[in-house]
């Protein structure tokens, strides 16, 4: 069973938060606090966080485990899904294999798959763990993602746990084999930060074009882990999307994005 952080009453509408690769459910603490009127669940996915011994990470297996969590912990057996990065890939897979468990979906900074060339590069980069101190790589990640000081200790602890060749290869294999639920009619918000990479923005456009009931938006001034950079705006976005309300005015249509 996946270790899971929770907030709110079980009788409230449920939101399942799926964390980014190498992190844990702890990354969603600001949202669990601000959305406590919902029943919020943030599992540690296999091979990560307090589920580190539940691995190896596999996309289909992880999706099935989250579906089991929904069926066992949520009375209605139905939830809104919010996934960042690798967590978004898990959400997309749940939409494909168990759509009956899903209400609304938000995916942010999520890949639309990984080709052979980029996959090979990712796997090759895993050997860096043999030559560089994990703490050095973590410092680079903290700076790269602009993690606020208040969350840096949590970020370091989680990333140090997953800074291994094995995990890098496992999540790379997962992205290389993922299948998109292009026939899904589940309302899906596809989000990307303005400061994310060009491949991330291209993936957002691909997902928006693929998913039948999707809407794509860009968040100005933030990067990949923007739920920690702009926690209030992230929570407001979640609340608006899952209640079919107007999205926060700060968000821009993805169509307005001009790749840099």
N, C-alpha and C positions, 0 to 999 in steps of 0.2 A: 504494500500500500504506500502511495506517495505521501510524504510528509506535507501537511497543508496548513497554511496560516488562514485564519478566518476572522470575520468581523460581521456584526449585525445579527439580526434574528432569522432563524431558519424559515420563518413564515413569510419573509419579505421576498420580492423578486430577486433572483440569483444572478450574480456576475462572477464568472471564472476568469481570473487574470493569469496569463501564461507568460513567464519571464523570458528575457533574452538569453542567448546562448552563453553558458559559463557563469551565469548569475544565479539567483534563487528567488523564491517568492517574496523574500524580504524587500526586494526592489519596489514592490507595490505598496509599501507601508503608507506613503502619503495618500494614495488613493483609497486604501482601506479606511483611513481615518476620515476622509472627506465624503465618502460614499457609504457611511455606516448605516444609513437608512435602508440599504440593500443588504442582502445576504451575500457577502463577498468571500470568495475562496481563492487562495493563491498557492497552488501546489509547487513544491520543488520537483522539477522534472527529473527523470532518470539520469544518473551519473552526475548530478549537480546538487548543491546545497546539502540538506539533510537527507536527500534521496540518493546520495553519491554511491551507495552500495546497491542501488536498484538497477544499475546499468547492465549492459552498455546501452547508450542512447540509440534508439531506432525510431524513425518517424511513425510508422504504423503502430508499433507497440506502445509508444507514448500516447498517441491519439486514443487507442483503446483503453489505456489506463485512465485517461482524463474522462472518457465516457463512463467508465466504471465509477469514478468519483462522482460524476453528475447523478448517476442512477442510484448510488448508495447514500449520498449526503444531501441531495436536494429533493424535497418532497414532490415537487411537480415533475422531476426528471427532465427539466428543461432549463437552459441558462443562456444569458448573453455571454459572448466570448470576447475578451480583449487580449490581444497578443502582440508583443513587441519582438521584432527580429525573428529569432528561431521560434519563439512562442507563437508568432503569427503563422509560421509554417505549420505548426501543430494545429492551430485553429482552422486553417484551410483544409487540413487533412480530416479533421472532425466533420467539417461541412460535407466532405465527400463520403465518409464512411458511416456517419450517424447523423444525418441532417435533422432527424426528428428530435434530437436533444438540444438543438440550437435555435435561439430566437434572433437576436441581432448580433453582428460581429464588427469589431474594429481591429484592423491589422495595421501596424506602424513599422516602417523601416524593414519590411519583410521581403525576402527574396522571392522571385517567381520561378525558382529552380536554379540550378547551377550546371553550366556546360562542362564538357570534358576538360577543356583547356584551363578554365578557372579552377575547376575541381582539382586538377593535377597540381596547380600552383599552390592551392591551399594545403594539400597534403604534403607537398615538398617543404612548405614553410614550417611544418610541424617539427622538423628536425632542429629548429632553432632552440627548442627547449633543452637540447643536449648541450648547447654551447653558451646560452645566456641564462643569467640568474632569473628565476621567475619574478622576483621583486622588480627587476629592471623592466621587464615586459609589462608588469602591472602599472608602473609609473607612466610608461608610454600610453597605456590605455586610458588612465585617468585623465591625462592631458588631452589626448585625442578626442575623447567623448565629452570633455568639459564637465566632469562630475563635480557638483558643488561640494564644498568642504564638509558639510554636515553628513554627507553620504559616502565619503571616501573610504572610511574604515570598513564599512559594510561591503563596498565594491571590491576593495583589496582582498578581504577574507574570502569572498566568493570566487573571484578570479584566480587567486592562488590555488584554490582547491581543484580547479579544472584546467590549470595550465599544464596539460600533459599532451604528449603525442597521440595517445589513444583517443582522448575525447575529441581532439581536433579532427582526427580521421573519421570518427564516428559521425559527428555532425556534418562533416563535408559529404560523406556518403549519403546521409539523409537528404541533404539539399539536392544532390545529384539525381536522386531517384524519386523526388516528390512529384505528385500528379495534382494538377490544379482542378478544382471543382467548377469548371467553366459552365456547367449546366445548372448551377445552383441558383435558386431564386431567393436565398436568404439575404436580407438587407445588410450590405457590407460597406463600411467606411474604410477606404484605403488612404493612409496618412503617410506623409514623408516630411522630415524636417528640412527647412531651407538650407541648412549647413551640412546635410548628408551628402554622400558621394554621388557622382553621376550614375553609376550602376544602380544605386538604391532608388534614384528618381526614375530611371528607366524601368525598373521592376514595378514601381508604383503605377506607372502608365500601363504596363502590360497587364497587371492585375485588374485595373479599372476597365480596360478594354475587354478582358476575358469574362469577368463576373457580370451576370445579367442584371442584378439589382445592386449595383455598386455606385459609389460616388467617391471621387478622388479629391483630396485637399492637401495643401502644403501649409506647414506651420512656420511663420516667419521667425527668424532669429534663433532657432534651436537646431540641435544636432540629433544624433541617433537615440540617445537615452533621454528623451525630452520629458518623460514623466517625472524625472528628478530635477530637470532644469526649470520646468514650468508646471509644477504639480497641480496648482489650482486650475490652470487652463486645461490641463489633461483631464482632470476630474469633471470639469464643466463640459468638455467635449463628449466624454462618456455619457454623462447624464442626458445631454441633449440628443445624442444619437439613439440611445435605447428607449427614449420616450417619444421619438418622432417629433422632436421640437427643433426650432431653428438652431443651427450650429453657432458657436461664438463668432462674433464679427471679426476677430483677429485672423481667422483661417481664410486662406485664399483658394480658389478653384485650382486644381492640379493643371488644368488646361492653360492657366496663365503662366505656368512655369517655363522659363527659358533656360535650358541647360547652359552651365558656365563652361 
